[in-house]
């Protein structure tokens, strides 16, 4: 999902906000980072989906947002986001 989310953000910057030219080059950079191993693509699984669903219910957020929280908690990684609700939800879940 994150790959598509990044690609959508690039599309938005190019086509709606007109803040970048040739967004496709940024999508290419993303795949270059994946190919180099700097970004690891993690496949979804039932445990991750169930945990994301439970976080979404507890925090009143979408599963789409909750999956990133579940991944951060499961992999013990920091979550980089500008979404304040997502940040609050992560802090709340991290205390459990």
C-alpha positions as CSV (number, residue, x, y, z in Angstrom):
1,X,0.0,0.0,0.0
2,X,2.8,2.4,0.9
3,X,4.2,2.2,-2.7
4,X,0.8,3.3,-4.1
5,X,0.4,6.0,-1.5
6,X,3.8,7.5,-2.4
7,X,3.0,7.3,-6.1
8,X,-0.4,9.0,-5.4
9,X,1.3,11.7,-3.4
10,X,3.6,12.4,-6.4
11,X,0.7,12.4,-8.8
12,X,-1.1,14.9,-6.5
13,X,2.0,17.2,-6.4
14,X,2.3,17.1,-10.2
15,X,-1.3,17.1,-11.5
16,X,-3.3,18.9,-8.8
17,X,-0.9,21.2,-6.9
18,X,1.5,21.7,-9.9
19,X,4.5,21.8,-7.5
20,X,6.6,19.3,-9.4
21,X,7.3,18.5,-13.1
22,X,7.7,14.9,-14.4
23,X,6.5,13.1,-11.3
24,X,7.3,9.8,-13.0
25,X,11.0,10.4,-12.2
26,X,10.2,10.4,-8.5
27,X,8.3,7.1,-8.9
28,X,11.5,5.8,-10.6
29,X,13.5,7.0,-7.6
30,X,11.2,5.1,-5.3
31,X,11.7,1.9,-7.2
32,X,15.4,2.5,-7.3
33,X,15.4,2.7,-3.5
34,X,13.4,-0.6,-3.4
35,X,15.8,-2.3,-5.8
36,X,18.8,-1.1,-3.8
37,X,17.4,-2.5,-0.5
38,X,17.0,0.9,1.1
39,X,13.3,0.3,1.3
40,X,11.9,-3.1,2.1
41,X,8.5,-4.1,0.8
42,X,6.6,-6.2,3.3
43,X,3.7,-8.4,2.2
44,X,0.4,-8.2,4.1
45,X,-0.6,-11.2,6.2
46,X,-3.6,-12.1,8.3
47,X,-2.0,-11.1,11.7
48,X,-1.1,-7.7,10.4
49,X,-4.6,-7.2,8.9
50,X,-6.2,-8.2,12.2
51,X,-4.0,-6.0,14.3
52,X,-4.6,-3.1,11.9
53,X,-8.4,-3.6,12.2
54,X,-8.2,-3.6,16.0
55,X,-6.1,-0.4,16.0
56,X,-8.6,1.2,13.6
57,X,-11.5,0.3,16.0
58,X,-9.7,1.4,19.1
59,X,-8.4,4.7,17.7
60,X,-11.3,5.6,15.4
61,X,-9.1,5.8,12.3
62,X,-9.2,4.0,9.0
63,X,-7.5,0.7,8.5
64,X,-5.6,2.4,5.7
65,X,-4.0,4.6,8.4
66,X,-3.9,1.9,11.1
67,X,-1.8,-0.5,9.0
68,X,1.2,1.9,9.2
69,X,0.9,2.0,13.0
70,X,0.7,-1.8,13.2
71,X,3.8,-2.1,11.0
72,X,5.7,0.4,13.1
73,X,4.8,-1.4,16.3
74,X,5.4,-4.9,14.9
75,X,8.8,-4.0,13.4
76,X,9.8,-1.6,16.2
77,X,10.3,1.2,13.7
78,X,9.5,4.9,14.0
79,X,6.5,6.2,11.9
80,X,7.2,9.2,9.8
81,X,4.0,11.0,9.1
82,X,2.5,14.5,8.9
83,X,-0.9,13.1,9.9
84,X,-1.6,14.3,13.5
85,X,-4.4,11.7,14.1
86,X,-2.0,8.9,13.1
87,X,0.7,10.3,15.4
88,X,-1.7,10.4,18.3
89,X,-3.0,6.9,17.6
90,X,0.6,5.6,17.5
91,X,1.4,7.2,20.8
92,X,-1.7,5.7,22.4
93,X,-1.0,2.3,21.0
94,X,2.6,2.4,22.0
95,X,1.6,2.8,25.6
96,X,-0.4,-0.4,25.6
